[in-house]
Amino acid sequence: MDELAAKQVLLDFELITLIALVVGVAFYALLRRMQRREPSLEPVDYDMFDLVLMFFPAVLFLMNPVVDAVMASSGEVKPIEPPKNDIFTVFVNIGYFSFVGIMTCGIIEWIRNRRVVDLFGLRELSLPKIVVISILGGVASLLICAWAVGGLSNSYLEGVFGELEVQEPVKMFQESNSLAHLSLSILMACIAAPVVEEFLFRGYMYGTLRRLTNPVFAAVIIGGLFAVVHGNLPALLPLWVFSILLCLAYEISRCLWVPVGMHVFFNAANIVLMLMPESAD
């Protein structure tokens, strides 16, 4: 019952965030009309068509809380142990991320006729600067999100819902006893997921929404969607804060490789912590 309630909370949170997105976009559109603002001086001018298009790849992630809640309410969710050596499943997940990434870049390049390299500022910073900023930002994010916010969030949620399930990727790493399976899982978590999620959530979705509204509103809304699609209530608040920090890093650096690098560092550090012998106690 606690797990069912947690799934329902995630679904409700997603619906509220989507409603807030629609209301916010309408409000800022009305505000611009009333203030009679001049056309945007941004190198790339976004419109409502982008707002629609960005949901085509995003829906592949956004449908996860809906499916989880429906299955939980129908009693179809059972405690199933994840296959420990199911390399095929990892390949499917990598393919899933690849498809979302290709769709995102395809929409930008082929439908909107924009260059991803220029749009996301992929050449704005040199590699050494990206590495240094990513590590510093990753360490700060780990301390703020995983330690401070995560600790407080877990304590509160355990008091309300009791012990909740950990994320599926966490189970996958903790219970893997195959080197091939573990290696592919690390590849997925540290390369495929960070690149695709940053291109979609920070690059296209945040980039679109910030130009139609403002950076603060966009960071909060996209952060909420980024957090909820991971499908884990204890991770909701830490990932929400993490997403806002990634948006801030992108806003300051103007180079999407910075949040990608921070995301890679964050995931890699959490994997190391999970695989340490002390974490098994």
C-alpha positions as CSV (number, residue, x, y, z in Angstrom):
1,M,0.0,0.0,0.0
2,D,2.9,2.4,0.8
3,E,4.4,1.7,-2.6
4,L,1.1,2.3,-4.3
5,A,0.7,5.6,-2.5
6,A,4.2,6.6,-3.5
7,K,3.5,5.9,-7.2
8,Q,0.3,8.0,-6.9
9,V,2.2,10.9,-5.4
10,L,4.6,10.8,-8.3
11,L,1.8,10.8,-10.8
12,D,0.0,13.6,-9.1
13,F,3.3,15.6,-9.0
14,E,3.8,15.1,-12.7
15,L,0.3,16.3,-13.5
16,I,0.6,19.3,-11.3
17,T,3.9,20.2,-12.9
18,L,2.5,19.9,-16.4
19,I,-0.5,22.0,-15.5
20,A,1.9,24.6,-14.0
21,L,3.8,24.6,-17.3
22,V,0.7,25.3,-19.3
23,V,-0.5,28.0,-17.0
24,G,2.9,29.6,-16.9
25,V,3.4,29.6,-20.6
26,A,-0.1,31.2,-21.0
27,F,0.6,33.8,-18.3
28,Y,4.0,34.9,-19.9
29,A,2.4,35.0,-23.4
30,L,-0.3,37.3,-22.1
31,L,2.3,39.4,-20.2
32,R,4.4,39.8,-23.4
33,R,1.3,40.8,-25.3
34,M,0.3,43.4,-22.7
35,Q,3.8,44.8,-22.5
36,R,4.1,44.8,-26.3
37,R,7.7,43.5,-26.1
38,E,9.9,43.8,-29.1
39,P,10.8,40.6,-31.0
40,S,13.5,38.5,-29.2
41,L,17.1,39.4,-29.9
42,E,18.2,35.8,-29.1
43,P,20.1,34.2,-32.0
44,V,17.4,31.6,-32.1
45,D,13.8,32.6,-31.6
46,Y,11.5,29.9,-30.1
47,D,7.8,29.6,-30.6
48,M,4.9,27.5,-29.4
49,F,5.7,24.9,-32.1
50,D,8.9,24.1,-30.2
51,L,6.8,23.7,-27.0
52,V,4.8,21.0,-28.8
53,L,7.7,19.4,-30.5
54,M,9.8,19.0,-27.4
55,F,7.1,16.7,-25.9
56,F,7.5,14.1,-28.6
57,P,10.8,12.7,-27.3
58,A,9.9,13.8,-23.7
59,V,6.7,11.7,-23.6
60,L,8.8,8.5,-23.8
61,F,10.1,9.5,-20.3
62,L,6.9,11.2,-19.0
63,M,4.8,8.1,-19.6
64,N,6.8,6.2,-17.0
65,P,5.0,7.6,-13.9
66,V,1.6,7.0,-15.5
67,V,2.4,3.4,-16.4
68,D,3.8,2.7,-12.9
69,A,0.7,4.2,-11.2
70,V,-1.7,2.3,-13.4
71,M,0.0,-1.0,-12.9
72,A,0.3,-0.4,-9.1
73,S,-3.4,0.5,-8.8
74,S,-4.4,-2.6,-10.8
75,G,-2.4,-4.9,-8.5
76,E,0.0,-5.9,-11.4
77,V,3.1,-4.8,-9.6
78,K,4.8,-7.7,-7.8
79,P,8.1,-7.9,-6.1
80,I,10.2,-9.2,-9.0
81,E,13.9,-9.6,-8.6
82,P,15.7,-7.9,-11.5
83,P,17.7,-10.4,-13.7
84,K,21.3,-10.3,-12.5
85,N,22.9,-11.2,-15.9
86,D,20.3,-9.9,-18.3
87,I,22.6,-8.1,-20.7
88,F,19.7,-7.9,-23.3
89,T,17.7,-5.7,-20.9
90,V,20.7,-3.3,-20.6
91,F,21.0,-3.2,-24.4
92,V,17.3,-2.4,-24.7
93,N,17.7,0.5,-22.2
94,I,20.7,1.8,-24.1
95,G,18.7,1.6,-27.3
96,Y,15.8,3.4,-25.6
97,F,18.1,6.3,-24.7
98,S,19.6,6.3,-28.1
99,F,16.2,6.5,-29.8
100,V,15.2,9.5,-27.6
101,G,18.5,11.2,-28.3
102,I,18.2,10.7,-32.1
103,M,14.6,12.0,-32.0
104,T,15.6,15.1,-30.0
105,C,18.5,16.0,-32.4
106,G,16.4,15.0,-35.4
107,I,13.6,17.4,-34.4
108,I,16.1,20.3,-33.9
109,E,18.1,19.6,-37.0
110,W,15.5,18.4,-39.5
111,I,12.3,20.0,-38.4
112,R,13.4,23.2,-36.9
113,N,16.5,23.6,-39.2
114,R,18.8,24.5,-36.4
115,R,22.3,23.2,-35.6
116,V,22.6,21.3,-32.3
117,V,26.2,22.3,-32.0
118,D,25.4,26.0,-32.1
119,L,22.1,25.8,-30.3
120,F,23.6,24.0,-27.2
121,G,26.9,25.9,-27.2
122,L,28.9,22.7,-27.6
123,R,31.9,24.7,-28.8
124,E,31.7,27.5,-26.3
125,L,34.3,26.1,-23.9
126,S,37.5,24.2,-24.2
127,L,37.8,20.6,-23.0
128,P,40.0,21.4,-20.0
129,K,37.5,24.1,-18.8
130,I,34.6,21.7,-19.2
131,V,36.3,19.0,-17.2
132,V,37.3,21.3,-14.3
133,I,33.9,23.0,-14.1
134,S,32.1,19.7,-14.4
135,I,34.1,18.2,-11.5
136,L,33.6,21.2,-9.3
137,G,30.0,21.4,-10.1
138,G,29.6,17.6,-9.7
139,V,31.2,17.6,-6.2
140,A,28.9,20.5,-5.1
141,S,25.9,18.8,-6.5
142,L,26.7,15.5,-4.8
143,L,27.1,17.3,-1.4
144,I,24.0,19.4,-1.8
145,C,21.6,16.8,-3.4
146,A,22.7,13.4,-2.4
147,W,23.9,14.3,1.1
148,A,22.0,17.3,2.5
149,V,18.7,17.3,0.5
150,G,18.7,13.5,0.1
151,G,19.2,12.8,3.8
152,L,16.4,15.1,4.9
153,S,14.1,13.9,2.2
154,N,14.6,10.2,3.0
155,S,14.1,10.8,6.7
156,Y,10.8,12.5,6.1
157,L,9.5,10.1,3.6
158,E,10.4,7.0,5.7
159,G,8.3,8.5,8.5
160,V,5.3,9.0,6.2
161,F,5.5,6.0,3.9
162,G,7.8,3.6,5.7
163,E,10.6,1.9,3.8
164,L,10.2,2.4,0.0
165,E,11.9,0.6,-2.9
166,V,15.1,2.0,-4.3
167,Q,15.4,3.0,-7.9
168,E,15.7,0.2,-10.5
169,P,19.1,1.2,-11.6
170,V,20.3,1.0,-8.0
171,K,19.0,-2.6,-7.8
172,M,20.6,-3.4,-11.1
173,F,24.1,-2.3,-9.9
174,Q,23.8,-3.8,-6.4
175,E,22.7,-7.2,-7.6
176,S,24.8,-7.6,-10.7
177,N,27.4,-10.4,-10.6
178,S,28.4,-10.3,-14.2
179,L,31.3,-8.1,-15.3
180,A,29.8,-7.7,-18.8
181,H,26.4,-6.7,-17.3
182,L,28.0,-4.3,-14.8
183,S,30.2,-2.7,-17.5
184,L,27.2,-2.1,-19.8
185,S,25.2,-0.8,-16.9
186,I,27.9,1.7,-16.1
187,L,28.1,2.7,-19.8
188,M,24.3,3.4,-19.8
189,A,24.4,5.3,-16.5
190,C,27.5,7.3,-17.1
191,I,27.3,8.0,-20.9
192,A,24.0,7.3,-22.5
193,A,21.7,8.6,-19.8
194,P,23.6,11.9,-19.0
195,V,24.0,12.8,-22.7
196,V,20.5,12.1,-23.8
197,E,18.8,13.5,-20.7
198,E,20.9,16.7,-20.9
199,F,20.2,17.2,-24.6
200,L,16.5,16.7,-24.0
201,F,15.8,18.3,-20.6
202,R,18.4,21.0,-20.4
203,G,19.2,21.6,-24.0
204,Y,15.8,21.5,-25.8
205,M,13.1,21.6,-23.1
206,Y,14.8,24.1,-20.7
207,G,16.1,26.1,-23.7
208,T,12.6,26.3,-25.2
209,L,10.7,27.1,-22.0
210,R,13.2,29.7,-20.7
211,R,12.7,31.7,-23.9
212,L,8.9,31.5,-23.7
213,T,8.8,32.3,-20.0
214,N,11.9,33.1,-17.9
215,P,15.0,31.1,-16.7
216,V,13.8,30.6,-13.1
217,F,10.3,29.3,-14.0
218,A,11.8,27.1,-16.7
219,A,14.4,25.6,-14.3
220,V,11.8,24.8,-11.7
221,I,9.3,23.2,-14.1
222,I,11.9,21.2,-16.1
223,G,13.5,20.2,-12.8
224,G,10.2,18.8,-11.6
225,L,9.7,16.8,-14.8
226,F,13.3,15.6,-14.8
227,A,12.9,14.4,-11.2
228,V,9.5,12.7,-11.6
229,V,10.4,10.6,-14.7
230,H,13.0,8.7,-12.6
231,G,10.1,7.1,-10.9
232,N,11.3,7.1,-7.4
233,L,9.8,9.1,-4.6
234,P,12.8,9.3,-2.3
235,A,14.9,10.6,-5.2
236,L,12.3,13.2,-6.3
237,L,13.5,16.2,-4.2
238,P,17.2,15.5,-4.6
239,L,16.9,15.1,-8.4
240,W,14.7,18.2,-8.6
241,V,17.4,20.3,-6.9
242,F,20.1,18.6,-9.0
243,S,18.2,19.5,-12.2
244,I,17.9,23.1,-11.1
245,L,21.7,23.2,-10.4
246,L,22.3,21.7,-13.9
247,C,20.1,24.5,-15.4
248,L,22.1,27.1,-13.5
249,A,25.4,25.6,-14.8
250,Y,24.0,25.7,-18.3
251,E,22.8,29.2,-17.9
252,I,26.1,30.5,-16.6
253,S,28.4,28.5,-19.0
254,R,26.2,28.6,-22.1
255,C,27.8,25.2,-22.9
256,L,25.7,22.0,-22.6
257,W,28.8,19.9,-22.1
258,V,29.1,21.4,-18.6
259,P,25.8,19.9,-17.2
260,V,26.5,16.7,-19.2
261,G,29.9,16.5,-17.4
262,M,28.3,17.3,-14.0
263,H,25.7,14.6,-14.7
264,V,28.3,12.1,-15.6
265,F,30.3,12.9,-12.4
266,F,27.1,12.7,-10.2
267,N,26.1,9.3,-11.6
268,A,29.6,7.9,-11.5
269,A,30.1,9.0,-7.9
270,N,26.8,7.4,-6.8
271,I,27.8,4.2,-8.6
272,V,31.1,4.1,-6.8
273,L,29.3,4.7,-3.5
274,M,26.8,1.9,-4.2
275,L,29.6,-0.6,-5.1
276,M,31.7,0.1,-2.0
277,P,31.6,-2.8,0.5
278,E,30.3,-0.5,3.2
279,S,27.2,0.3,1.2
280,A,26.1,-3.3,1.3
281,D,25.4,-3.2,5.0
